């Protein structure tokens, strides 16, 4: 029944269509003959559509550095992208399902979404099965599974076709726990083998599958009997699988590096990860328990982030006060509590985003359901002060995770539609650009230029010769023409990556954080970046070594009909045609604060 409910609540996703990363991946799935001219110049693999390319290079930039050079020259990556950027993910299990999509229904986004929904229904089925296996058949397991089904955070990863890997990682992670329990309770050797297989499938579906390890560590710490040595032995097979996965991952050239603060590799940067772990865990746990997604901080002024993180921490501390008396009394409550906390650790390697909270949610809802049942059955401490606090917490949790979660799904759909309509979708109405170089002087979301080829190909439009973003557009700029072929752009902030102070909340902060994904190069005066038809020269840097005044030397006149100029207008929240200034003249482009 719950699996059927999972399908019903996700039916609206069938109309979503393809967007953002879905359309970046689409050219990798299609044969070169099915793509418009110049697609190979954008950094798309020359052997796109082949089984091996889809299986091993669908997610992220191709592991061959040559493709990074092509992407920078074309403009799908901006000129300041580090040459050692590494953004390649090994997800062959998920990639195989996408390959099947494009073999059987390449032009049907609705069926691709239906494929996602089928995986989600299977996840909900397994969630209910695992809860019933550990909590027993009855109301507690049913409540826990229902809370997971209603969780508003699951809507986005299911409706986003490119995010299927995480749903699959959850599916195989739950099978991993199920078989591990069979091994430990029935001493089944086949279950031991299957548990290792399912862990491998989980991490090769999506890196987030590593959070499934929290299930087994929690199982060993709480549910196992015997000495600590015997308990450690039960974890060893999983450790071996994870070590093998990590070894293959690194040796095959996959990984994430030089992408700013978005991701911290715990093995390569242990001290930095340890420094960021507690505040990120507070956001993950607080966001899961309160239903307030931590990504709302993207739109908050950076100087206010510590205050927001502290508020999440207060909520987590309050939850501990309420839960711990029950956790101390009940092993299963302790197990779900431990799963929730341990699963938050690998999630903290990424900037906290609610769509990645699936494993944390499984622990949280097992704990909440167990706590609610204990409260109704009067199995908690009888002190008056605690019972008042416990009943208050119970009512708040049920309000947040039932009607609040339903409302959250609605808000998620609206917010996602707005975000992708304004932040990630490049203009689709540029006419007659097949042989022209599109240049956006100041664009607040330069990453969106990477979507241009995919969108143009999907809508059967011609690709421009190149697409270039000169500077991010989160502050104001003075644009001066110093000679026939040169524009000099001076930031009105400390550097070209600055963001205006626009009050406590503004969408410009979202753009600015997303821009950090590509890093911010430290430059010295005189540094140059060579691209096809363009030389970028740093004329001045600020105290942090970030460029504040930059010259763009083109090989042809700025007035050449080969160029199509645009600028970002914050007043209309859109790109507008830009007229280059006359020789020796300058133009001021206002930032979001003006």
N, C-alpha and C positions, 0 to 999 in steps of 0.2 A: 504493500500500500504506500509506504514511504517512497519507494523507487518510482512509483507511478506519480506521486505528488511532485517528485523532483522534475519529472518531465513537464508536468503542467505548469509549474512556476517558472520554467525556463522557455515556454513557448514564445514569449515576446522576442526572444533573441533570434528567432528564425528570420525576422525582418531586418536585422541589423545590417546585413551586407558585409562587405570586406572593407577594412580601413587600416590606416597606419601600417604596422608590421605585416599584416596580412598581405598587403599589396607590395611590400618590399620583398616578401618571400615568393610571391607569385612568379616573377621573372626567373627565379632560380628553378622553379618547377617546370617551366615551359621550354621547348626546344628553341634554339636561336632563330629558326625559320618562322616561329610563331610570334616573334618579338619585333618591335619597330627598329629601324636602323639606329645605330649609335648606342644601342643598349649595352653592347660589350664595352663601349668606351666609359661607361659609368662605374665600372668595377664589378659588373655582373659576370659570373663565371662563363668562360668561352664554351664550356661543355655543359651549360645549363640544361636541365631536363633529363640528364643521364641519372641512372639509379644511384650510382656511387656519389655523384655531386649532391643530389638531394639528401642522401642518407648522412653524409658527413659534413656538408657545408651549407645547410639550410639556415642555420641559426648563427647570426653574427657575420662579421666580415670574413672573407676567405682567408685561410691561413697563409697563403702566399703573399708576401709583402708587395708584390707587383700590383695586386688589386687595390691595395691602399694608395699607391701612387696614382693609379688610374682614377680612383674616386676623388682624390684631392685635385687632380688636374681638371676633371670634369666639373667638380663643385658639389658632388653629393656629400663630400666632407669639406668643411671650411679650411682655409689656408693655414690656420693655426693648429690644426690637428697634429699631435705629436707623431713623429715618424715611427716611434716604437709602440704606438697604440696597439693593444691586443684585445680583441673583442670577438672571440670565436668559441662557440659552445658546442659540446659534444652531446647531442640528443638523438642518436640514431633510432631509438625505439619510437619516439614521438614523430621523427621525420618520416619514418616508414608509413605511418598512418596518413600523413599529409600527401605522401607520394601516391597512396591508394586513392585519396580524394581526387587528385588530378589525373588519375588513370580512368576513373569511373564517372566522375561528374565535375569536370574542370570548370564548367561555367555555371555551377549552381551553388552560390554561397549558402542558400537555405539548407541544402543537404550537408554542407560542411558544418554548419551550426548544429544540425541534427546529430551529426557524428559526435560533436562535443557533448551534446546533451545526453547521448547514450552513455558516454563515459561517466558523466556526472550521476546519472541514475544508478549506474553500477557502483559508484563510490558510496552513494547514500545506502544502497542495499548492503554493502559490506560494512559500513559504519553501524547500521542497525544490527547486523550479524555479530560483529565484534563486541558491541555493547551488551548484547544478549548473552554472548558466550562468557563474558567476564562478570557482568552485573546480574545475570539471571534473567529468565523470561519474565516480563512484567512491566509495571508502570515506569520504573526507574530507567530501564534501557530504552523504553519507548519515548520517554521525555527527552533523554539525551539525544537520541537520533532525530527527534522532531526539531529540537533546537538547532542541530547542525543543518537540517534541511532548510530552515527558515533564515539561517545566517545570511545577512545582506552582503557580506564580503565575498560570497561564492559566486555572485551574479557576474561580476566583471570577468574573472578568469574563464568562465564557461562561455560567455557571449563573445569573447575575443578568440577567434579561431587559432591565432598564432600562439596562444597561451595553453593550448591543449596539453602540452607536456606536463604542466603542473597537476592537472586533474588526473592524468595517467600516473604520475608519481604517487599521488595519494592512493589511487586504486591498488597499485602494486605494493605500496607501503603497508596498507591494511592487510593484504594477503600475507605479507611478510610477518606481521604480528600474529595473524591467525595461525599460520603454520608453526611459528615459534612456540605458541601456546600449546599446539598439538604435540610438538616435540617434547616440551617440558612436562606436560600433564600425562601423555600417553606413552612417552619414551619411543616415539616413532622416528626411525632413522630417515625414512622417506620425507617426513615433515621437516627434518633438519636440512636436507638437501634442497627441498622446495623453498624453505625460508631464505636460504642464500641466493637462490635463483631469483626470487621475487625482489630481494633487496637490490640485486644487480640491475634488474629491469627498472626498478624505481629510479635509481640514480642515472641510468642511461636514458630515461625518459625526460628527466629534468634534474638539474643539480640540487634543487630543493628537496629531492628524495632523500638526501643525506639526513634530513631531520627525522626520518623514520627510525634512525638509530636510537632516538630518544625512547621509543617504545621498549626496546630490548634492554637498554641501560636501566630504565625505570623498573622493568620486570625483574632484573637481577637484584636491584637495590631493595625492592619492596616485597615482591611476591615470592621470590626464591627462598628456600631454606638452605641450611648448611653453612659451611665456612665461607669467608670472603674469597678464598682461593677457588672453591667450587663454584661460587657465583661468577667469578671472573672467567672461568672456563666456558660458561654459557654464552658469554659475550664474544669470546675469541673468534668463532666462525664469522660473525658479522664484521669484526675488525679486519679480518683477512680479506673479505670481499671489498671493503672500503679502501683498503690499501691497494688492492689490485686495480680498482676503478681509478683511483687517483694516479697511479703509475701510468696506466694507459692514457689517461687524460693529458698528462704532462708530456709524455714521450711522443704523443701524436700531434703535439703543437697547439692544443687547446688551452684556453684560459682567458682571464680578464686581468688587464693591467693598464696603468696610466689612464684611468678613466675617472680621475678626480675622487671625490668622497663617496661616490655611489656604492662602491664595493671595496671591501677590505678582505684580502686573503689571509685567514688566520694562520696559515702555515708560513707564508712569506713575510707577513707583517704582524707577528704575534703581539708586540708591545702596543702598536697602534690599535689593534683589535681589542686588547685588554682595556685600553683607555676609553674606547667608545662603547664597550660592552654594556655597562650598567645603564647609561642613558638610553641606549637603543632598546635594551630589554624592557625598560619602563614603558617605552612607547608601544612595543609589541604587546606586552601583557596588559597594559592599561587600555590600549585600543581594542583588544579582544574582549575584555571584561565590560568596558563601558559602552562599546558600540560606536565610539567616536574615532573615526579612522585617522591615524597619525599623519597621513599625507596632507591633511588640511594645513599642516605646518608649512607646506610649500608656499602657501599664499600669505604666510605671516612674516612680518618684518624679522630678519635674522636675529637682531638683538633681543627679540622677545622669545626666541626658541627656548632658552634655559627656563624661563617661567613656565612655558607650556609643558616642557618635559617634567618639571617639578610637580605640576598638577597631575600628570599621569602617575608619577611616583606616589603621590598622596593617595590616589585611587587604589593603586596596587597595595600600599601599606594597609589601607582600610580593609581591603579584601582579605589580606593575610590575617588580620585580627579576627575576622568573622570565620574564615575557613579553618584555621589551624587547630582550634579545639576539636573539630570533627576529623581532620586529617590525622591527628594523634590517636584517635579512637578506632578508625576504620582503615584496614589495609587497602581496600579498593579505592577509597577516597585519596589515600596517600599515593597510590599508583597514578591516578589521573592527575593529581597535583604535580607529581614529579614529571610526568610526560609534558604537561603544559610548560613548566619552567625549563626543562632541558631542550624542548623543541624551539624555544625562543632564542637559544644560543646560536645555532646556525642561521636562523632568520636574521640575526643581528649583524651578519656579515654584509648585508645589504641595507641601504637606507630603508627604514621601516615603511612598507606599503601593504595595505590590508589584504590585497589580493593574494599575498603569499602566506597568509596565516593559517592555512588549512590544517597542518599538523598541530599547531598550537590550539586550534579550535576543538579538535578531537579530545584533547586532554581537558580543556576548559569545560566543555559541555558534559563530559563524564563526571567531573567534579561538581558542577552546578546541580545536575540532576540528583546526584547522590546526596548533596547537602540539602536540597529542597525536601527530598524524601525523609531524611533524618529529622528535619525540623517538624514535618507534619506527623511523624511517628514518635515525637518526643524522645529522641535518642541523643539530643544535645544537652549541654550543661543547663541546669535549671535556674541559675542565677538570673534575677529579674533584669539586671542591666544588660546582660549578654543576650537574653531572649528578645528584648526590645530591639537591640541592634541586629540580631539575626533575622527577625521578622521583617525589619525595615530593609535589610539587604536582600532578602528573598523577594519582596515585592518589587524592588528596583530592578533586580536581575531579570525577573519574569517580564516586567514592562519593557526593559531594554531589548530583550532577546525574543519577544513574541511580537507585540504590535510595533515596537521600535524597529525590529529587524525587517518587518514587512514594509514599513515606511522607508527604511534604509535602502531597500531594493529599488523602490521608486526613485529615490533621490540619486542612487548610483546610476541608473539609466539616464536620467536627465543630465547629471554632471558629466558623464562620459560622452554623451552626445555633444554637449557644449564644448568640452575640452578638445575633442578631436576635430570638431568643426572649425575651431578658431586657432588652435595651437599646432596641430600636426598636419592639417590638410593644406597643401600648397595651393596657390591659385590654379583653378582649372580652366580659366577663361582667357588665358593669354593667346591671342590669335596670331597666326602666321609667324611662328617662332622656329620653324624647322631649321633654318639656316642662320639663326641669330643667337647671340650670346646674351642671356638674361642676367642682369646684374641688379641685385637689391642692395642698396647702399647700407641701410641699417635694418636688420631683421631681428626681432627679439627671440626667435626660435630657429637659429641656423640649422639645427638638426632636421628641420622640416624639409630642407633642400634635398635631403636624402630620399624623401618620399616622391619627389617629382617624377623620376623615370617610371616608378611603379604605377603612379596614378595616370600618367599619360598613356602608358601601355594598356592599362585596364580600360580606359575610356576611348581607346583606339584613336589617340591624338599623336601628332608628331612630337618627337623630343627636340628640345632646343639644342643648339650646338654645345653650349655649356650653361651651367647655372652657378652663379657666384654670389655669395654674401660677403660684403666687405667687412662689416663690423656688426656685432650684436647690437640690438636696439633698445636696451633697457635704460639708457641715459640719453642726454642730448649730445649733438655733434655739430661742429662747424666744418663744412665741406668747402674746400678751396681748390680752384683750378690754377695750378702753377705754370703749366705749359699745355701744349695742345694734347698731350697724351697722358698727363699726370693729374690725379686727384690726391689731395692731402686731407686726411680726416683727423680732426682734433677732438678728443673726448672732452665734454664739459664736466665729467666726473674725474676721479683720480686716474682711471685707465679705461680702455675701450670695453672692458668686461664689467664695469661698474653698473650699479642699479640705483636709480634715484630713490630717495626717501619719500614714499608716497603714503605715509601713515601706517597704521598697524597692520592693515590687510589690503593686498592689491594683487591682481593677476600678474603683474610684472615680476613679482618675486618668484612665481611659479616658473616663468620663462628662465629667469636667472639661475635658478637651481638646476633646471634641466640642461642649461648650457655647460654646467660643470661636468657633465658626463664625458666630454671630450678633453677635459683638463684645460689649464690656462698656462701657456708657455711663458717662462721667464726669459726676457729678452734684454739685450744691450743695444744701445744706440749704434746704428749701422748694420745690425743683423738683417739679412735678406732671406726671403723665401721665394724660390723660383717655381713658377707654374707655367703651363703652356700659354703663351701670349700675355703673361702678366708677371711682373716682379713686385713683390711686396717688400718695402723697406721700412724698418722701424726708425723713426726720427727722434723719438723721445720715449723714455720709460719712467714709471713712477718709482717710489722708494722700494716697492715690492718686486721690481723687475718686470712689471707688466706693461705692455705698450700703451702709451697715451696719445701719441701722435704718429700716424702711419701714412706713408706715401704709397700710392698704387700706380705703378708705371706700366701702361699698356703699350703694346707694340704698334697699335694703330690709333688714329685720332679718336677722341672721346665722342666726336660727332658722327662717327662712321655709322652708316645704316645697319652694320652688322651687330650693333649693340641695341638692346632694349633695356632702358633704365627704369627702376622702380625705387620707391622708398616706403617705409612703414609709417603710417599716419595713426598715431594713438587716438586721435579724435574720432576717427571712423573705424578703428581697429581693423585696418585692412591695408594692403599695399596699393599705392597710387603711382601713376606715371611720374617720373622724375626728369626734370630738365637740367642738364649739367650747366654749371655757371659759366659765364664768359671768362676769357683769359684774365687772370689776376683778381677775379671776383670770388666771393664766397657766399654760401647759403647756410643758414642755421636750421637744423632738423631737430624739432622739439622732442624731448623725452616724455615719459609717462607723467612726469610731475608738472608739465606745462600744458 
